[in-house]
Amino acid sequence: MMRRITALMAFLLSMNTLLFAQYDPKALGILDAMSAKYKSIPSFSAKFTYTLQNEMEGVNEDFKGEVAVKGDKYRIKMSGQEIMNDGATSWTYLADINEVTIDNYDPNSGDMTPSKIFTAYKKGYKYLYLQDKTEAGQVYEMVDLVPEDKNQQFFRIRMQIHKKDRTLKSWEIYDKVGNIYRYAISDFNPNQALNDAYFRFDTAKYPGVEVIDLR
């Protein structure tokens, strides 16, 4: 019973955000500063924690991973899986079955990738500044993004942005079936020397790999 009440309260709070979401100039200033910060960094790597929660279903899972980003290219390592994207093609490799799936990458898709999270607000979203939040002596600005397209699977992205250096500490994606996907960044390393080949799958490095090409 308590779980249902908590879930209901969370839903009502989320509806409050949807009702008041707007093109908030304060939120825009915060997001522009964050975007400019990352635009000035040619490439970076970081560690992250990924959490999936769904109170109604009793789901609470978390995984640790690593991410590297260079422009519109990215590479993610997490829980026996690697995702590589060179801006045109994506590869998803599953270590336990030694299999890679190859597909074309559509930059105009609604997927929130590591290379798009810093600029997503510029098109198709309303944005709202919520509050400043202090954690471990650091001040973060909380901003909500709400998609203009009501048919999107998710209805809110909540971003936590460091007030001083404008780096993105975490973001949460809320979908319509009660899932909350949270990504928390740690060990951020700017200006990593990453060549373009790092973001492509090299079959020679994975002997016996099964290739599923969907292009």
C-alpha positions in Angstrom: 0.0 0.0 0.0 2.8 2.4 0.9 4.5 1.7 -2.4 1.4 2.6 -4.3 1.0 5.9 -2.3 4.6 6.8 -3.0 4.2 6.0 -6.7 1.0 8.1 -6.8 2.8 11.0 -5.2 5.6 10.8 -7.7 3.1 10.8 -10.5 1.3 13.8 -9.2 4.6 15.7 -8.8 5.6 14.8 -12.4 2.2 16.1 -13.7 2.9 19.3 -11.8 6.1 19.7 -13.8 4.3 19.0 -17.1 1.7 21.6 -16.3 4.2 24.3 -15.6 6.9 23.4 -18.1 7.8 26.4 -20.3 10.6 28.0 -22.1 12.2 29.3 -18.9 14.9 31.9 -19.6 16.8 30.9 -16.5 16.8 27.3 -17.4 17.9 28.2 -20.9 20.9 30.1 -19.6 22.0 27.2 -17.5 21.6 24.7 -20.4 23.4 27.0 -22.8 26.4 27.3 -20.4 26.5 23.5 -20.0 26.3 23.0 -23.8 29.1 25.5 -24.4 31.3 23.8 -21.8 31.1 20.5 -23.6 31.4 22.0 -27.0 34.8 23.4 -25.9 36.0 19.9 -25.1 37.1 17.9 -28.2 36.7 14.6 -26.4 36.3 13.1 -22.9 35.9 9.9 -21.0 34.1 9.2 -17.7 32.8 6.5 -15.4 29.1 6.4 -14.6 26.5 4.5 -12.6 23.3 3.5 -14.3 20.2 2.8 -12.2 16.8 1.5 -13.3 13.9 2.0 -10.8 10.2 1.2 -11.0 8.5 1.4 -7.7 5.2 -0.2 -8.9 7.1 -3.3 -10.2 9.6 -3.4 -7.3 12.6 -2.9 -9.7 15.8 -1.4 -8.4 18.9 -2.3 -10.5 22.2 -0.6 -10.9 25.3 -1.1 -13.1 28.6 0.6 -13.4 30.2 1.5 -16.8 32.5 3.7 -18.8 31.8 6.2 -21.6 33.9 8.1 -24.1 32.5 10.9 -26.3 34.1 12.7 -29.3 31.7 15.0 -31.1 28.8 12.9 -32.3 30.8 9.7 -31.7 30.5 7.6 -28.5 31.5 4.3 -26.9 29.9 2.7 -23.8 31.1 -0.3 -21.8 28.6 -1.7 -19.3 27.8 -5.1 -17.8 29.3 -7.3 -20.5 28.0 -5.1 -23.3 29.8 -2.5 -25.5 28.1 0.0 -27.7 30.1 1.9 -30.3 28.9 4.6 -32.6 31.0 6.6 -35.1 28.2 9.0 -36.0 27.0 6.9 -39.0 27.0 3.2 -37.8 26.3 1.6 -34.4 27.7 -1.7 -33.1 26.3 -3.5 -30.1 28.6 -6.2 -28.8 27.5 -8.9 -26.2 30.5 -10.5 -24.6 28.8 -13.6 -23.1 27.7 -14.9 -26.6 30.5 -13.2 -28.6 28.0 -11.5 -30.9 27.8 -8.0 -32.5 24.8 -6.4 -34.1 25.5 -3.7 -36.7 22.9 -1.0 -37.7 22.7 2.4 -39.3 22.6 5.3 -36.9 19.8 7.8 -37.3 20.9 11.1 -35.6 17.3 12.4 -35.9 15.9 9.6 -33.8 14.5 10.4 -30.4 17.0 8.3 -28.6 18.9 10.1 -25.8 22.6 9.2 -26.6 25.7 10.3 -24.7 26.5 12.6 -27.6 23.1 14.3 -27.7 22.3 14.8 -24.0 24.2 18.1 -24.0 22.3 19.7 -26.9 18.9 17.9 -26.8 17.1 20.9 -25.2 17.7 23.0 -28.3 15.0 21.3 -30.3 11.7 19.7 -29.3 11.8 20.5 -25.6 10.4 22.9 -23.0 12.6 23.6 -20.0 12.1 24.7 -16.5 14.6 25.6 -13.7 13.6 23.9 -10.5 16.0 24.7 -7.7 19.6 24.7 -6.5 20.7 21.6 -4.7 23.7 21.1 -2.4 25.5 17.7 -2.2 28.8 17.1 -0.5 29.5 20.8 -0.4 28.9 21.3 -4.1 26.0 23.3 -5.6 24.0 21.9 -8.5 21.2 23.5 -10.6 18.2 21.3 -11.3 16.5 21.7 -14.7 13.6 19.7 -16.2 13.2 19.1 -19.9 9.7 18.2 -21.2 9.3 16.9 -24.8 6.9 19.0 -26.9 5.8 15.8 -28.6 3.4 14.1 -26.2 3.8 10.8 -28.1 7.4 10.3 -26.8 7.9 7.3 -24.6 9.3 9.4 -21.9 7.8 12.6 -20.4 10.6 14.2 -18.5 14.4 14.5 -18.3 15.8 15.9 -15.1 19.3 17.3 -15.3 21.7 18.1 -12.4 24.3 20.6 -13.5 27.3 21.8 -11.5 26.8 25.5 -10.8 30.5 26.4 -10.9 32.0 24.4 -13.7 28.9 23.7 -15.7 29.5 19.9 -16.0 26.6 17.5 -16.0 26.6 15.4 -12.8 23.5 13.3 -13.6 20.3 13.0 -15.5 17.1 11.0 -15.0 14.7 9.9 -17.7 11.1 9.2 -16.7 9.0 7.1 -19.0 5.2 6.6 -19.1 5.2 3.1 -17.6 6.9 4.1 -14.4 10.5 3.5 -15.2 13.2 6.0 -14.0 16.6 5.7 -15.7 19.3 7.5 -13.9 22.9 8.2 -15.1 25.4 9.6 -12.6 28.8 10.7 -13.8 32.1 10.3 -11.9 35.8 10.5 -12.8 35.2 12.9 -15.6 38.4 13.3 -17.8 38.3 16.0 -20.4 40.5 16.3 -23.5 41.2 12.6 -23.9 43.3 11.7 -27.0 40.8 9.4 -28.7 41.1 8.6 -32.4 38.1 7.9 -34.6 38.9 4.1 -34.8 38.1 3.8 -31.1 34.5 4.3 -31.9 34.3 1.5 -34.5 34.0 -2.2 -33.9 37.1 -4.1 -35.1 36.2 -7.8 -35.8 39.9 -8.7 -35.7 40.0 -8.0 -32.0 37.1 -10.4 -31.3 38.1 -13.8 -32.7 35.1 -16.0 -33.7 32.6 -13.1 -33.2 29.1 -13.7 -34.8 28.1 -10.7 -36.9 24.5 -9.7 -37.4 24.3 -6.9 -40.0 21.0 -5.1 -40.1 22.0 -2.3 -42.4 
